[in-house]
Amino acid sequence: MATELYDLTLPGFVRGLKALSAILDKATAHAGATGVDPESYLVLRLSETMNPLIKQVQTVCDSPKLCVARLSGVAAPVHDDSEKTIADLQGRIADTLAYLQSVPRSAIDGQEGKDIVVTFPGGEMKFLGQPYVTGFAVPNFYFHLTTAYGLLRQAGVPLGKRDYMGVPG
Amino acid sequence: MATELYDLTLPGFVRGLKALSAILDKATAHAGATGVDPESYLVLRLSETMNPLIKQVQTVCDSPKLCVARLSGVAAPVHDDSEKTIADLQGRIADTLAYLQSVPRSAIDGQEGKDIVVTFPGGEMKFLGQPYVTGFAVPNFYFHLTTAYGLLRQAGVPLGKRDYMGVPG
């Protein structure tokens, strides 16, 4: 009855990415209704030392993409962070969802003990598959999703908690 | 090799609550260094329609407490949201950690199919144990932890992503 790794990753990632897409649609609609350039949202930051909304959205996409690629070994699409508009970001979300949904359960289940190395400028972190998912990939995914949501809510986009939680399934 | 429910809940909740405690310590230190009343942070909000920091911290505590109580059936301490200071909030975090760490693995593992009902003003939501954890309790926990972190970072408290991620174990 314990939970397979696919169920620990895919449903939440897919639901969160769809929620993000719907949140960005609401941002576009709010910009239209209030006469604001929707792209003005993309440079918003919570602080000068945090990444702006555009990078938060890119990271909401990369976090599950890299997680699933590392666990499954299925090559992921490369994105060069060249998006400039909300429409561009919607394309990236759709591309990420298509990749995630293309990876079969059989490539993810059973990888709980796989060695995972996350490299970043200046170092690397080593995990086994299961603690990598629950202790790194999932908290990271929700960090950037929440931050994107918070930035748009602070900008006045009419959002509620349900927009963040999304729709299961 | 699949993941038991205890491992899906306790380690992440404990790490996140300890991270929140350390973040609040940094906020207190920053307030002292800059001559700000540390309690002035507690009323900060990302928008007028979102809860202030004090409520975000209370909810970071309640989310795992209620999750573990619902899964395990082990009675949880009652908190009446009477905190007024960061020291009060630190007490609540400590109390929550003590409860979480008192619940045995045997009371949580195997509850994947348990009927869970979450009631709120105006309605209720029904789940089975596993989708309740991965689709509700965990995203909710990280939402409020990220929002608390973002509010303090926006207020100038010197925080980085590692403060949010905390220390495993």
Boltz contact constraints between the chains, C-beta under 6 A:
constraints:
  - contact:
      token1: [A, 1]
      token2: [B, 110]
      max_distance: 6.0
  - contact:
      token1: [A, 1]
      token2: [B, 112]
      max_distance: 6.0
  - contact:
      token1: [A, 2]
      token2: [B, 2]
      max_distance: 6.0
  - contact:
      token1: [A, 2]
      token2: [B, 3]
      max_distance: 6.0
  - contact:
      token1: [A, 2]
      token2: [B, 4]
      max_distance: 6.0
  - contact:
      token1: [A, 3]
      token2: [B, 2]
      max_distance: 6.0
  - contact:
      token1: [A, 3]
      token2: [B, 3]
      max_distance: 6.0
  - contact:
      token1: [A, 3]
      token2: [B, 130]
      max_distance: 6.0
  - contact:
      token1: [A, 4]
      token2: [B, 2]
      max_distance: 6.0
  - contact:
      token1: [A, 12]
      token2: [B, 134]
      max_distance: 6.0
  - contact:
      token1: [A, 46]
      token2: [B, 150]
      max_distance: 6.0
  - contact:
      token1: [A, 46]
      token2: [B, 154]
      max_distance: 6.0
  - contact:
      token1: [A, 47]
      token2: [B, 153]
      max_distance: 6.0
  - contact:
      token1: [A, 47]
      token2: [B, 154]
      max_distance: 6.0
  - contact:
      token1: [A, 110]
      token2: [B, 1]
      max_distance: 6.0
  - contact:
      token1: [A, 112]
      token2: [B, 1]
      max_distance: 6.0
  - contact:
      token1: [A, 130]
      token2: [B, 3]
      max_distance: 6.0
  - contact:
      token1: [A, 134]
      token2: [B, 12]
      max_distance: 6.0
  - contact:
      token1: [A, 135]
      token2: [B, 168]
      max_distance: 6.0
  - contact:
      token1: [A, 139]
      token2: [B, 142]
      max_distance: 6.0
  - contact:
      token1: [A, 142]
      token2: [B, 139]
      max_distance: 6.0
  - contact:
      token1: [A, 142]
      token2: [B, 142]
      max_distance: 6.0
  - contact:
      token1: [A, 143]
      token2: [B, 146]
      max_distance: 6.0
  - contact:
      token1: [A, 146]
      token2: [B, 143]
      max_distance: 6.0
  - contact:
      token1: [A, 146]
      token2: [B, 146]
      max_distance: 6.0
  - contact:
      token1: [A, 150]
      token2: [B, 46]
      max_distance: 6.0
  - contact:
      token1: [A, 150]
      token2: [B, 150]
      max_distance: 6.0
  - contact:
      token1: [A, 153]
      token2: [B, 47]
      max_distance: 6.0
  - contact:
      token1: [A, 154]
      token2: [B, 46]
      max_distance: 6.0
  - contact:
      token1: [A, 154]
      token2: [B, 47]
      max_distance: 6.0
  - contact:
      token1: [A, 168]
      token2: [B, 135]
      max_distance: 6.0
